[in-house]
Each structure stands twice: as C-alpha cells, then as structure tokens.
Amino acid sequence: MRGGFRMKTFKLVRLQIVENDALRSFDLYDGLIINKEDEKQTWILEAFLSDKELDYFNNIQQNRENLEVLAVISNERNDPAAFYAHVHEVRHIGNKISVLFTGHIRNQRNEYAEDLLNHLVSDSDLTGTDLLHEFRTQMKERPRLKKN
C-alpha cells in the first residue's frame, strides 16, 4: 500500500495484568487491539472498564510503569497474547474509563500446557481422570505458574 497506513484491528475480549506472581483481571465492557504493523512492531490496546479502576490506572500512568499485559484477542477460547506495555492515556467517559496501552508483543514459545502438566503431576496427588479434569479446567482458566 503506497503512502498509506497498514494496520490490523481485532476485538479485545479479556484483559489481565501480571502483578508479581498473580494476575489481576478486569471486567471488560469493550475493547480493541490494533497491530500497527510498523517497523517497531507496535500494538495499541484500548480497554473500556469500570471507573472504579480509575485510580489504579492513573497511578500506573503517572509512575510510567511498564506492565506485562495478557490479552485474549477475538475469541474467549484463544490463548492470551502477552505484551510489554505502558498506559498511554486514561479517559473518564461517563461511568467508565478508556485505558489506552501502547506496547510490544512478547515473543514466547507456547510451553504453558507442558508447564501446567508438569506442575500438576509434581505438586498434586491427582491421577487418571481427576488429573485430566484438573488439567482441562486449568487450561481454560490459565492460572499463572511459578517457575522452578
């Protein structure tokens, strides 16, 4: 495309922020994620959240904190994509806020299933169908795993 912009836009369906070894989840009213497809491989995420999160995100923005953001794109069944991002802007709109993140996708091999199975086998007494059921449940919930 000569002289124009080339970007891809997707629906953001879930947003979480990694805090230490835990995940902070948010009630997402609506969201958008844009791959700018620029030379810096920049992504923009916009999340519409409850205004009860206003102080939390204003604090992050003022402190210029870099975040690890997990974003599920397009379909709730998709695995989350990990981003290193910062809060670019927070706007109060009615009883909601718009939080604009700018960041870069984190390159990672998808080893989550293997790590989860290893965790369940070594840290629990589950076997057989109980192990399979717990594995399937946690693959859907995708809790943060501690690295050994």
N, C-alpha and C positions, 0 to 999 in steps of 0.2 A: 504494500500500500504506500504509494509515493506521497510524501508530505503530510500524511495523516497519522492518526494515533491508532494503535492496535492494542486493545485490551480485551480481557475475558472477564465476564461478570457471572457470579454464582450466588445462590441463596445460602446464607449462613443459618444453620438450623440449631447449633448448640455452641456455647462458648464457655470455656473454663480457663482459669488462670492457675498456674502452678505456684504454690506458696510453700517453700521448704519441701517437705515430703508429702504434702497434701494437695488436693485440688479444690479450688473454690469455684462453685457452679453459680450460674446466674439464671434468673427467669428471663428468657429472651422473648420479647414481643415480636421482633422482626430483626432481620439482619441481612447484610450484603457483604460480599467479599469480592475484591477486584484484583486480578493479576494484571499489573500494568504492562507486563512484557517489555520492560525497559532493560537497558544494559546493566542496571543494578539489581535486577530481579526483585523489584519492589512489589509488595502486596499491600492493599488497603482493606481494612475490615471496619465495618460500621455496625454497631450493635445498638438496638433500641431496648432500653432496660427501665426498670422501675426507678423513680427518682430517689428511692431510699438508698441507692448506690452512689448518689452524687458526691458525698464527702469522700468516699473510698477512692473514686476515680480522680477527683480533683487533687487529692493528696498524692496519688501516683504521678499525675501530670506535673504538679509543682515540684516534686522531688526528682523529676526526669528519670524515673526508674525504668530500667529495661526489664521486660517481662517475658516469661515463657507462656505463650497462649496456645491452647488447644482448641481447634475449630473444626466442627463437623460441617462439611460442605454438601449441599444439595439434598442429601437423604440421611435420615437419622441412622440408618444401618451402615453408613460408611464409617470407616475408621477415621479418627481425628487426625488432622494435619497439625504439626507442631510449628509454631512461628516464634521467632525472637522479635519482639515488637516494643514500641513505646506508645503511650497515649498522646496523640497529636492534638486532639480537641475534645472538650466535653461541653455539650449544649443542653440546657434545660428547655424542654418542649412540653408544655402542659404539665401532666403528672408523670412524665417520662423523661429520660435523658438519652441523648445520642452520644455514643462514645466512638470516636474515630481513632483507630490504631493504624500505625504505619510500621511495616516490618518486612522480614525476610523469612521464607520458609526454611525450616531446619532440615538439613539433609540427614536422613536416618534410614537405616535398614529396618524393615518391619520384623523385629525379633520378639515382639510382645507376646505372641502365642507361646513361643518356646520358653520365654522367661516366666510366664504365668504358670505353665505346666510344671516347670522345674520348681517354682515356689510352692505349688500345691502338693507336689509329691514329697518334697523335703520338709515342709513345715506343717503338714496336716496328717491325720490318720485316715484320710479318705482313700477308698479303693473302688474299683469297679464302676457301677452305675452312679454311685454317690460322687465319685471323683469326676466322672463325665458331666453330671448335672452341675456341679460347682464350677467346673471349667467353662461350660456354656454360659452360665449366669454371669461369671466374672468377665468373660469376653464381651458380653453386652454392656456391662457396667464400666469396664476398663478402669479398675482402680489403679492408682499409682503404685508401682512396685519398688521396693527398696533394692538397690544394687548391693550385692555382697562384696 
